[in-house]
Amino acid sequence: MEYSGGKIPCGVFFLMRVFLSAGEPSGDHHAALLMRAMKQRQPDVECVGLGGPCMAAQGCPLLADLTQLAVMWFVRVVLNIHRFVELVRRAERSFLDNKPDVCVLVDFPGFHWWLAWRAKRHGIPVVFYCPPQIWAWASWRIGKLQRLVDHVLSALPFEHDWFVSRGVSSTLVGHPFFDELHAYRQGQAPTLEPLVLLLPGSRSQEIEANLASMLQSVAEVHAHVPQARFIVAALHERHAIAARAKIHSAAGVLGSASVQVAVGRTRSLIGEACCAIAVSGSVSLELLAARVPAVIIYRISRWGFIVQSWFRHARFITLVNLLAICDPIGPVRGVWRAPRHVVPADPAAIYPEYLSVQDPAAAVAEHVIQWLQQPAQRHRVVARLEAVAAAVAQGGSANRAAEAVLKIAAGAEARQYHQHKELLVRATNAA
């Protein structure tokens, strides 16, 4: 069998080991699909790592459930830093006890920079699947990626081009969200009781920051379209409890509007939805897959708004909007003062988006009301989504990623054999 590092003679067996790490619930899902694709190609490949329930369901022995620590922003990371340090130590112990042929990191860059450094220190090739979006903000991190990562599995066409232009080894595999396009039903046109789906994010702090604004929008929409239904899609019961508490607190605002909470049904609810209000994140790709019009919001502090403006290169904060334009990456446009009002959505965006210090509830509701009351307006959005999906929503990401990872692992396996052979020769000569 040929490998990039040479030949391993017949009869010599080295077990191929892959270390996988995913910190976000979405990354856990992507890593599980990658595991399945690798095992289809090489059934005896051994996987171990850090992840969540999806990886565990695929038979991956987990050192810990990393998805329980999916946090954002500096202060929250600092408060949990002792946990991250302990997980890095466990991973490094695993590297020493059973050295993997490759270390595959999925998203979650803050923690994964540490893990990549440990892997490189022990001579383990590092692959980043769904790499950090350094093309979008803080692009100075490209130096860190060049030092710590051997190969990138790019999810987006412009992302691949950006990495290659900076000397990073990259393979365009496509976004893993599109691997299960067949599982997405098309969103529903307005009916007698249209569903407006609320997607407040996969992190507790996102729910805390954004759901109140969403509920204010619900009240506005209900006043104009009283027959509309509203459901909050919660990732798990912990988030559902937080959502119900927010709904209870907003009872005075909601008035007669009823808001339900559903746990673990995001995909099916997207297929039932007429439109959605969502927190910025990869869920926008799921909405694209089902052709569901959506408004994107992300509440942020004044200080946070100023800081991000000096680091962000991406024109939009929503992946779907970036995929829809020819110039998604541009110069930083830093500001010294946050806007004192809600800035109108960029008309070039398919999904109107509001990265906002002030409450954008009224502006958000206006879009939703328009889609519910004017089918032609909703159809225009759906037509634009169709065009973007035709260009980029292609399945097969996990299969292409699996081929690349196994090839890299095979090269490491061959090098391991030749190093072992050289040691044996030296020992024989010494004897």
C-alpha positions in Angstrom: 0.0 0.0 0.0 1.5 3.4 -1.1 1.7 6.3 1.3 3.2 9.7 1.0 5.9 8.7 3.4 6.9 5.5 1.5 5.8 1.9 1.6 4.8 -0.3 4.6 5.7 -3.9 3.7 2.9 -6.5 3.7 2.5 -8.2 7.0 3.6 -5.1 9.0 0.5 -3.7 10.9 0.2 -0.3 12.4 -3.2 0.7 13.9 -4.2 4.0 12.5 -5.3 6.4 15.3 -7.1 9.7 14.9 -7.6 12.2 17.7 -10.7 14.3 17.3 -11.7 17.4 19.2 -15.0 19.4 18.9 -16.1 22.0 21.4 -19.4 23.2 20.0 -22.6 21.2 19.6 -22.5 21.8 15.9 -18.8 20.8 15.8 -19.6 17.6 17.7 -22.1 16.8 14.9 -19.6 17.5 12.2 -17.0 15.4 13.9 -19.4 12.5 14.2 -20.1 12.6 10.5 -16.4 12.7 9.8 -15.9 9.7 12.0 -18.6 7.8 10.1 -17.0 8.7 6.8 -13.6 7.6 7.9 -14.8 4.2 9.2 -16.6 3.6 5.9 -13.3 3.9 4.2 -11.1 2.3 6.8 -13.1 0.3 9.3 -10.2 -0.4 11.6 -9.3 3.3 12.2 -9.3 4.1 15.9 -10.8 7.4 17.0 -10.5 9.0 20.4 -10.8 12.5 21.6 -12.8 15.3 23.2 -16.4 16.0 22.0 -20.0 15.4 22.8 -22.9 13.0 22.5 -22.8 12.8 18.7 -19.2 11.6 18.7 -20.0 9.2 21.6 -22.9 7.8 19.6 -20.5 7.0 16.8 -18.4 5.0 19.2 -15.7 7.5 20.0 -14.2 7.1 23.5 -14.3 10.6 25.0 -11.7 11.9 27.4 -14.4 14.5 28.4 -17.6 16.1 27.0 -16.1 19.4 25.7 -19.4 20.7 24.5 -20.4 21.4 28.1 -17.8 24.2 28.1 -19.0 26.0 24.9 -18.4 29.6 26.1 -17.8 32.9 24.5 -16.1 36.2 25.4 -12.9 36.7 27.4 -14.4 36.9 30.9 -16.3 33.6 30.6 -13.2 31.9 29.3 -11.1 33.2 32.2 -13.7 31.9 34.7 -13.5 28.4 33.1 -9.7 28.4 32.3 -8.9 25.8 35.0 -11.2 23.3 33.3 -9.7 24.0 29.9 -6.2 23.5 31.3 -7.2 20.2 32.8 -8.7 19.0 29.5 -5.5 20.0 27.6 -3.5 17.9 30.1 -5.7 14.9 29.6 -5.3 15.2 25.8 -1.6 15.5 26.1 -1.5 12.4 28.3 -3.5 10.6 25.6 -0.9 11.8 23.0 1.9 10.2 25.1 0.1 7.0 26.0 -1.3 6.3 22.5 0.3 8.7 20.0 -2.3 9.4 17.2 -1.3 9.7 13.5 -3.2 12.9 13.2 -5.0 15.4 15.4 -8.2 16.8 13.9 -9.7 20.0 15.4 -13.2 21.1 14.6 -14.0 24.8 15.1 -13.7 26.1 18.8 -10.4 27.9 18.1 -9.7 29.4 21.5 -9.2 26.0 23.2 -7.9 24.3 20.1 -4.9 26.7 19.7 -3.7 25.2 23.0 -4.4 21.7 21.8 -2.7 22.2 18.5 0.5 23.5 20.3 0.6 20.3 22.4 0.1 18.1 19.3 2.8 19.8 17.4 5.2 19.5 20.3 4.8 15.8 20.1 5.2 15.6 16.3 1.6 15.0 15.5 0.2 16.5 12.3 -2.7 18.9 13.0 -5.7 19.3 10.7 -8.4 22.0 11.2 -11.8 21.1 10.0 -14.1 24.2 9.9 -11.1 26.4 10.7 -11.3 29.6 12.7 -12.7 32.4 10.7 -9.6 34.6 10.9 -10.5 35.9 7.4 -13.5 37.6 9.1 -11.8 39.2 12.1 -8.4 39.3 13.8 -6.6 38.2 10.7 -3.2 38.7 12.4 -3.9 35.1 13.8 -2.8 33.7 10.4 0.8 33.5 11.8 -0.4 31.3 14.7 -2.3 29.1 12.3 0.7 28.8 10.0 2.9 27.7 12.9 0.4 25.3 14.6 -1.7 23.8 11.8 -0.4 21.5 9.0 -3.6 21.4 6.9 -6.9 23.2 6.8 -10.1 21.7 5.5 -11.9 24.8 4.3 -15.7 24.9 4.4 -16.3 27.9 2.1 -14.9 28.8 -1.3 -13.7 32.3 -0.5 -12.2 30.9 2.8 -10.2 28.3 0.8 -8.9 31.0 -1.6 -8.0 33.3 1.4 -5.9 30.6 3.1 -4.1 29.4 -0.1 -3.2 33.0 -1.0 -1.4 33.2 2.4 0.6 30.0 2.0 -1.7 27.7 4.1 -2.1 24.2 2.9 -5.9 23.9 2.3 -8.5 21.5 0.8 -11.9 22.8 -0.1 -14.3 20.2 1.3 -17.5 22.3 1.6 -19.5 23.0 4.7 -20.6 19.9 6.7 -24.1 21.4 7.3 -24.8 20.6 3.6 -24.0 16.9 4.0 -27.6 16.2 5.1 -29.5 18.4 2.7 -32.0 15.6 2.2 -33.0 15.9 5.8 -34.3 19.4 5.4 -37.8 20.0 4.4 -38.5 23.2 2.5 -39.9 26.0 4.7 -43.6 26.7 4.4 -45.2 29.6 2.7 -47.7 31.6 4.8 -50.7 29.5 5.9 -53.7 30.2 8.1 -51.4 29.8 11.1 -47.8 30.5 9.9 -45.0 29.5 12.2 -42.4 32.0 13.2 -39.4 30.1 14.6 -37.2 31.7 17.2 -33.5 30.4 17.3 -31.8 32.1 20.2 -28.4 30.4 19.9 -26.6 27.3 21.2 -24.9 29.0 24.1 -26.5 30.1 27.4 -25.1 33.7 27.1 -26.6 34.1 23.6 -30.0 33.2 25.0 -29.6 35.6 27.8 -28.5 38.4 25.5 -30.9 38.0 22.6 -34.2 36.2 23.6 -35.7 39.2 25.3 -35.4 41.2 22.0 -36.9 38.3 20.1 -39.9 38.2 22.4 -40.4 41.9 22.0 -40.5 41.3 18.2 -43.0 38.5 18.8 -45.3 41.0 20.5 -45.1 43.4 17.6 -45.7 40.6 15.0 -48.6 39.2 17.0 -50.3 42.7 17.0 -50.3 42.7 13.2 -50.6 39.0 12.5 -52.5 37.5 15.4 -52.9 34.1 13.8 -49.1 33.5 13.7 -47.6 30.8 15.9 -44.3 31.2 17.8 -41.9 28.5 18.9 -38.5 28.8 20.6 -36.2 26.0 19.4 -34.0 24.9 22.3 -30.9 22.7 21.9 -31.5 20.8 25.2 -33.5 21.0 28.4 -31.1 23.4 30.1 -31.7 26.0 27.4 -35.4 25.3 27.4 -35.6 26.1 31.1 -33.8 29.4 30.5 -36.1 30.2 27.6 -39.2 29.5 29.6 -37.9 31.8 32.4 -37.5 34.6 29.8 -41.0 34.0 28.4 -42.4 34.2 31.9 -40.6 37.4 32.6 -41.8 38.9 29.3 -45.5 38.1 30.0 -46.4 41.7 30.3 -44.8 42.5 26.9 -46.2 39.5 25.1 -49.8 40.1 26.2 -52.0 37.5 24.5 -49.2 36.2 22.3 -48.3 32.6 23.1 -44.8 31.3 22.8 -44.0 27.6 23.0 -40.6 26.0 23.7 -39.5 22.8 21.8 -36.4 20.8 22.8 -34.3 18.9 20.2 -36.5 19.6 17.2 -34.7 22.4 15.5 -34.3 20.6 12.1 -38.0 19.6 11.9 -39.2 23.0 13.0 -37.1 24.8 10.4 -38.9 22.7 7.8 -42.3 23.8 9.2 -41.4 27.5 9.5 -42.6 30.3 7.3 -39.8 32.5 8.6 -37.4 32.8 11.5 -35.7 35.2 13.9 -32.2 33.8 14.6 -29.0 34.6 16.5 -26.0 34.9 14.2 -24.3 31.5 13.8 -24.1 28.4 11.6 -27.8 27.9 12.0 -28.1 30.3 9.1 -26.8 27.5 6.8 -29.6 25.3 8.1 -32.1 28.0 7.3 -30.5 28.3 3.8 -30.8 24.6 3.2 -34.6 24.8 3.9 -34.9 28.1 2.1 -36.4 29.8 5.1 -36.3 33.7 5.2 -34.8 34.9 8.5 -33.8 38.0 10.4 -30.5 37.8 12.2 -29.8 39.5 15.4 -26.9 39.7 17.8 -27.1 42.0 20.8 -23.7 43.4 21.9 -22.4 45.9 24.5 -21.1 49.3 23.4 -17.5 48.3 24.3 -18.0 45.0 22.4 -19.2 46.8 19.4 -16.2 49.1 19.3 -13.7 46.3 19.8 -15.2 44.1 17.1 -15.2 47.0 14.6 -11.4 47.2 14.8 -10.9 43.5 14.2 -13.7 42.5 11.8 -12.8 42.2 8.1 -16.1 40.5 7.0 -18.8 42.7 5.6 -21.5 40.7 7.4 -21.7 38.5 10.5 -23.9 35.9 8.8 -22.4 33.2 6.6 -25.3 33.1 4.1 -24.9 36.9 3.5 -21.2 36.5 2.9 -21.8 33.6 0.5 -24.2 35.8 -1.5 -21.8 38.6 -2.4 -18.6 38.9 -4.5 -16.6 40.9 -1.9 -17.3 39.3 1.5 -13.9 40.3 3.0 -12.7 43.9 3.1 -10.7 46.4 5.2 -11.3 46.9 8.9 -13.7 49.8 9.5 -13.0 50.7 13.1 -15.2 53.1 15.1 -14.6 54.9 18.4 -18.2 55.3 19.3 -21.0 52.7 19.0 -24.2 53.8 17.2 -26.8 55.5 19.3 -29.6 54.0 17.3 -30.4 50.8 15.4 -28.6 50.9 12.1 -30.8 49.8 9.2 -30.0 46.4 7.6 -27.7 46.4 4.5 -30.0 45.9 1.5 -27.3 43.6 -0.1 -28.0 41.1 2.7 -30.3 38.2 2.0 -30.9 37.8 5.7 -31.4 41.3 7.3 -28.9 41.4 10.1 -28.6 43.5 13.2 -25.4 43.5 15.2 -26.8 46.0 17.7 -26.2 47.7 21.0 -29.8 49.0 21.0 -32.9 46.7 20.9 -33.6 46.0 17.2 -37.0 44.4 18.0 -39.1 46.8 16.0 -36.9 46.6 12.9 -36.8 42.8 13.2 -40.6 42.6 13.5 -41.1 44.8 10.4 -39.3 42.2 8.2 -41.3 39.3 9.6 -44.6 41.1 9.3 -43.8 41.9 5.7 -43.0 38.3 4.9 -46.2 37.1 6.5 -48.5 39.7 4.9 -46.8 40.0 1.5 -46.1 36.6 -0.1 -44.2 38.3 -3.0 -41.7 39.8 -0.6 -41.1 36.4 1.0 -40.8 34.8 -2.4 -38.0 37.3 -3.4 -36.0 36.2 -0.4 -36.6 32.5 -1.2 -35.5 33.1 -4.8 -32.2 34.6 -3.6 -31.7 31.7 -1.2 -32.3 29.3 -4.1 -29.5 31.0 -6.1 -27.0 30.8 -3.3 -27.9 27.2 -2.4 -27.4 26.1 -6.0 -23.9 27.5 -6.0 -22.6 26.4 -2.6 -25.0 24.0 -0.9 -23.4 20.8 -2.1 -23.1 17.7 0.1 -20.1 15.4 0.6 -18.0 17.5 3.0 -17.5 14.7 5.5 -16.4 12.3 2.7 -13.9 14.7 1.2 -12.6 15.6 4.7 -12.3 11.9 5.5 -10.2 11.2 2.4 -7.8 14.1 3.3 -7.5 13.1 7.0 -6.8 9.5 6.2 -4.2 10.4 3.6 -2.4 12.6 6.2 -2.7 9.9 8.9 -1.3 7.3 6.4 1.7 9.5 5.8 2.3 9.8 9.5 1.8 6.0 9.9 4.4 5.3 7.2 6.9 7.7 8.8 6.3 5.9 12.1 7.1 2.6 10.5 10.4 3.9 8.9 11.4 5.5 12.2 10.7 2.2 13.9 12.7 0.4 11.3 15.7 2.8 11.6 15.7 2.2 15.4 15.8 -1.6 14.9 18.7 -1.3 12.4 20.6 0.9 14.9 19.9 -1.6 17.7 21.1 -4.5 15.5 24.2 -2.7 14.5 25.0 -1.8 18.1 24.6 -5.5 19.1 
